[in-house]
Amino acid sequence: MSDIKLAIAPIGWTNDDLPELGGEIPFEQCVSEMALAGFAGSEVGNKYPKDPAVLNKALKLRGLTICNAWFSAFLTTRPYEEVEAAFIKRRDFLYETGARVIGAAEQGHSIQGLDCPVLEAKPVFSGEEWKRLCEGLNKLGKKAAEKGMKLTYHHHMGTGVQTAAEIDRLMENTDPALLGLLYDTGHLVFSGEDHLAALNKWIGRIGHVHLKDMRAPIREKAKNEKWSFLQAVKAGVFTVPGDGNVDFVPVFDALKKSGYKGWWVVEAEQDPARANPLEYAVKARAYIRDKAGI
């Protein structure tokens, strides 16, 4: 199973969208505990050194490497040239860290950071906005390919590409050679979608995987009480694989059978004061070893 590598995101230690969650935890503790828990890679958080050489040295000491980082695209609301300039800066930073995947999410009209009901107030793109998004992603995919990198799209709660139908539209109107899918179990399940149907439909386009479990009772409360996305996160709607209500065995089996090559990333934003990051990282690693044999 050497084609599949395991990483974990720093969002379980320090949440970039909610700085009060884990604000006291230093970068060095975060990456040390990732390595201690048995992971080989990490995504990038806001506390990570901005100089690739400094970051690489800290990671090498711990046997870690960067596998991907989030990129906020605004293709529906800003001039393409502005988005491309920011993308190239992100691309070049990632390239220097050894990462070969970039995970983009369209933030035009996003409500993921706003105080409004995430399941009821998500944006819906117009036909013109879809055109700008798909054409822009194809162009950014070409820019990624210039460095031998792969652009993947991260569907996300509170954005214009959240539902299975929206993922379908995006995939159907972009070039498979230029854009892959960043498949995230937690966001599909939170949205009320069939995560396995989406996985099987687009398995040939999946270029990166986020393994995120969900606590169904908290999701129901978020729905009934019209919580915002960040309210749900703070309440613990997400957790690591093996700790919530998602059965990951079919996910693992489908990805392995498909010949997937790349990273599986445990990415479960929680309040570290309530869910000790090292404890949950160890729990996730043991679950993947047990259920996937990796």
C-alpha positions as MATLAB code, in Angstrom:
seq = 'MSDIKLAIAPIGWTNDDLPELGGEIPFEQCVSEMALAGFAGSEVGNKYPKDPAVLNKALKLRGLTICNAWFSAFLTTRPYEEVEAAFIKRRDFLYETGARVIGAAEQGHSIQGLDCPVLEAKPVFSGEEWKRLCEGLNKLGKKAAEKGMKLTYHHHMGTGVQTAAEIDRLMENTDPALLGLLYDTGHLVFSGEDHLAALNKWIGRIGHVHLKDMRAPIREKAKNEKWSFLQAVKAGVFTVPGDGNVDFVPVFDALKKSGYKGWWVVEAEQDPARANPLEYAVKARAYIRDKAGI';
ca = [
       0.000    0.000    0.000;
       2.939    2.337   -0.554;
       0.871    4.266   -3.127;
      -1.230    5.686   -0.271;
       0.413    7.977    2.266;
      -1.154    9.252    5.477;
      -1.177   12.844    6.642;
      -3.066   14.892    9.193;
      -4.150   18.524    9.049;
      -3.123   21.050   11.718;
      -6.744   22.191   12.105;
      -7.183   19.763   14.995;
      -4.524   21.686   16.926;
      -5.155   25.260   15.760;
      -8.173   26.398   13.761;
      -7.342   29.116   11.235;
     -11.014   30.163   10.959;
     -11.490   30.231   14.739;
      -8.197   31.503   16.215;
      -9.529   31.068   19.741;
      -9.452   27.296   19.208;
      -5.896   26.204   19.948;
      -4.494   29.698   19.844;
      -2.031   28.776   22.581;
      -0.644   25.673   20.832;
       2.688   26.386   19.084;
       3.627   25.102   15.629;
       6.382   22.897   17.064;
       3.976   21.034   19.342;
       1.572   20.496   16.478;
       4.065   18.905   14.081;
       5.819   16.947   16.835;
       2.539   15.340   17.863;
       1.659   14.574   14.233;
       4.890   12.608   13.936;
       4.418   10.973   17.339;
       0.979    9.744   16.276;
       2.493    8.022   13.231;
       1.672   10.306   10.313;
       4.017   11.067    7.423;
       2.565   14.329    6.135;
       0.841   17.556    7.032;
      -1.173   20.256    5.369;
      -0.302   23.912    6.009;
      -1.681   26.031    8.836;
      -1.388   29.751    9.525;
       1.192   29.183   12.284;
       3.549   27.365    9.927;
       6.755   29.221    8.948;
       6.296   31.246    5.772;
       9.861   30.563    4.630;
       9.923   27.137    2.903;
      13.493   26.461    4.045;
      12.596   27.036    7.698;
       9.445   24.944    7.372;
      11.241   22.118    5.580;
      13.923   21.935    8.253;
      11.355   21.687   11.048;
       9.430   18.987    9.205;
      12.509   16.974    8.222;
      13.544   16.766   11.874;
      10.240   14.974   12.504;
      10.071   12.846    9.348;
       7.174   14.859    7.924;
       6.467   16.522    4.596;
       3.833   18.943    3.312;
       1.219   17.283    1.113;
      -1.207   20.087    0.245;
      -2.561   23.455    1.300;
      -5.861   25.305    1.054;
      -6.207   28.008   -1.571;
      -9.079   30.502   -1.386;
     -10.287   31.257   -4.922;
     -12.579   34.188   -5.724;
     -13.218   33.421   -9.364;
     -16.906   34.373   -9.141;
     -16.334   37.759   -7.507;
     -12.882   39.093   -8.424;
     -10.914   39.626  -11.637;
      -9.219   36.412  -12.805;
      -5.802   38.092  -12.928;
      -5.999   38.889   -9.212;
      -6.864   35.283   -8.344;
      -4.117   33.936  -10.588;
      -1.465   36.116   -8.938;
      -2.437   34.810   -5.495;
      -2.539   31.253   -6.823;
       0.951   31.440   -8.305;
       2.304   32.689   -4.982;
       0.668   29.756   -3.189;
       1.786   27.302   -5.881;
       5.415   28.355   -5.687;
       5.466   28.158   -1.892;
       3.995   24.662   -1.964;
       6.383   23.529   -4.678;
       9.339   24.504   -2.478;
       7.954   22.406    0.388;
       7.711   19.336   -1.832;
       3.906   19.322   -2.122;
       2.464   18.452   -5.523;
      -1.220   19.043   -4.764;
      -3.117   22.306   -4.288;
      -6.621   22.232   -2.819;
      -8.741   25.152   -3.999;
     -12.178   26.175   -2.754;
     -14.255   28.981   -4.252;
     -14.889   31.608   -1.589;
     -16.978   33.991   -3.678;
     -20.262   34.463   -1.711;
     -19.149   31.891    0.889;
     -21.001   31.942    4.213;
     -18.742   29.430    5.978;
     -17.373   32.142    8.252;
     -20.619   34.098    8.671;
     -23.199   33.925   11.447;
     -26.041   32.480    9.380;
     -27.625   29.017    8.955;
     -25.140   26.952    6.976;
     -27.725   24.419    5.783;
     -30.225   27.029    4.595;
     -28.277   30.089    3.474;
     -25.556   28.615    1.247;
     -24.875   30.567   -1.960;
     -26.167   29.411   -5.329;
     -24.143   30.483   -8.361;
     -25.680   32.007  -11.437;
     -24.964   30.560  -14.873;
     -22.407   33.297  -15.506;
     -20.698   32.606  -12.177;
     -20.477   28.900  -13.004;
     -18.882   29.799  -16.315;
     -16.313   32.048  -14.633;
     -15.583   29.403  -11.997;
     -15.071   26.510  -14.397;
     -13.050   28.472  -16.930;
     -10.955   29.997  -14.164;
     -10.229   26.632  -12.561;
      -9.088   25.237  -15.908;
      -6.684   28.158  -16.243;
      -5.379   27.696  -12.695;
      -4.975   23.989  -13.420;
      -2.672   24.880  -16.293;
      -0.646   27.083  -13.944;
      -0.337   24.186  -11.489;
       0.747   21.851  -14.287;
       3.593   24.222  -15.184;
       5.249   23.052  -11.957;
       4.185   19.424  -12.303;
       1.480   19.985   -9.716;
      -2.182   18.956   -9.556;
      -5.057   21.308   -8.788;
      -7.891   19.680   -6.831;
     -11.233   21.210   -5.896;
     -12.361   21.127   -2.256;
     -16.185   21.071   -2.021;
     -17.120   22.762    1.253;
     -20.056   23.577    3.494;
     -21.408   27.097    3.094;
     -20.075   27.569   -0.436;
     -21.429   27.396   -3.987;
     -19.943   23.923   -4.489;
     -21.280   21.935   -1.560;
     -23.890   19.451   -2.785;
     -23.450   16.342   -4.914;
     -25.272   18.063   -7.787;
     -22.890   21.025   -7.573;
     -19.877   18.715   -7.549;
     -21.326   17.004  -10.635;
     -21.730   20.325  -12.433;
     -18.191   21.369  -11.594;
     -16.641   18.095  -12.701;
     -18.716   17.934  -15.889;
     -17.667   21.425  -16.947;
     -13.940   21.298  -16.189;
     -11.064   19.505  -17.877;
     -10.120   16.205  -16.145;
      -6.511   16.805  -17.176;
      -6.479   20.144  -15.334;
      -8.737   19.706  -12.301;
      -9.163   16.862   -9.853;
     -11.545   16.477   -6.931;
     -10.536   16.810   -3.302;
     -12.968   14.308   -1.791;
     -14.058   15.177    1.763;
     -16.307   12.694    3.570;
     -17.334   15.082    6.351;
     -18.541   17.915    4.147;
     -20.625   15.578    1.976;
     -22.250   13.898    4.983;
     -22.908   17.222    6.738;
     -24.547   18.494    3.557;
     -26.877   15.488    3.563;
     -25.356   13.819    0.505;
     -24.569   10.191   -0.279;
     -20.800   10.332    0.153;
     -20.271    6.859   -1.311;
     -22.257    7.662   -4.461;
     -20.147   10.777   -5.001;
     -16.981    8.782   -4.351;
     -17.858    6.080   -6.848;
     -19.079    8.540   -9.487;
     -15.925   10.659   -9.482;
     -13.322    8.198   -8.229;
     -11.297    8.639  -11.423;
     -10.999   12.383  -10.742;
     -10.058   12.186   -7.060;
      -6.594   13.641   -6.500;
      -6.635   14.161   -2.732;
      -8.701   12.815    0.179;
      -9.842   14.352    3.455;
     -10.996   11.824    6.033;
     -13.432   13.620    8.321;
     -16.007   11.897   10.526;
     -19.250   13.480   11.723;
     -21.320   13.261   14.886;
     -24.877   12.867   13.576;
     -26.685   14.111   16.722;
     -24.781   17.401   16.608;
     -25.474   17.760   12.886;
     -29.203   17.312   13.603;
     -29.040   19.973   16.284;
     -27.233   22.301   13.866;
     -30.002   21.733   11.323;
     -32.900   22.158   13.755;
     -31.457   25.199   15.510;
     -30.176   26.798   12.282;
     -26.547   26.998   13.353;
     -23.765   28.583   11.354;
     -20.910   26.416   10.122;
     -18.540   27.672   12.805;
     -21.162   27.143   15.536;
     -21.387   23.526   14.461;
     -17.603   23.154   14.435;
     -17.286   24.568   17.950;
     -20.023   22.218   19.153;
     -18.074   19.231   17.805;
     -19.955   18.257   14.648;
     -16.713   16.878   13.170;
     -14.302   14.336   14.576;
     -11.599   11.929   13.415;
     -12.362    8.685   11.544;
     -13.636    6.000   13.868;
     -15.105    8.418   16.412;
     -18.320    9.460   14.658;
     -21.136    7.983   12.565;
     -19.426    7.522    9.181;
     -18.423    3.991    8.173;
     -15.088    4.470    6.431;
     -14.528    0.838    5.418;
     -16.395    1.228    2.075;
     -14.462    4.464    1.449;
     -11.126    2.794    2.115;
     -12.022   -0.241    0.015;
     -13.210    1.810   -2.978;
     -10.120    4.003   -2.990;
      -7.763    1.042   -2.735;
      -9.564   -0.899   -5.477;
      -9.494    2.140   -7.768;
      -5.701    2.268   -7.673;
      -5.715    5.676   -5.970;
      -2.228    7.084   -5.488;
      -1.656    9.968   -3.137;
      -2.509   11.228    0.314;
      -5.263   10.416    2.744;
      -5.479   13.296    5.203;
      -7.195   13.130    8.575;
      -8.850   16.522    8.788;
     -11.242   17.053   11.663;
     -11.608   20.500   13.154;
     -12.424   20.303   16.845;
     -11.867   22.402   19.945;
      -8.511   21.112   21.263;
      -9.584   22.025   24.796;
     -12.350   19.420   24.465;
     -10.644   16.950   22.123;
      -6.949   16.540   22.893;
      -5.241   16.706   19.471;
      -2.616   14.039   20.143;
      -5.171   11.652   21.639;
      -7.459   12.013   18.619;
      -4.574   11.777   16.146;
      -3.512    8.481   17.739;
      -7.126    7.270   17.658;
      -7.432    8.101   13.946;
      -4.133    6.444   13.090;
      -5.115    3.240   14.901;
      -8.509    3.174   13.164;
      -6.976    3.528    9.677;
      -4.433    0.834   10.440;
      -7.181   -1.490   11.655;
      -9.760   -0.848    8.936;
      -7.575   -0.108    5.903;
      -4.434   -2.065    6.717;
      -2.305    1.029    6.194;
];
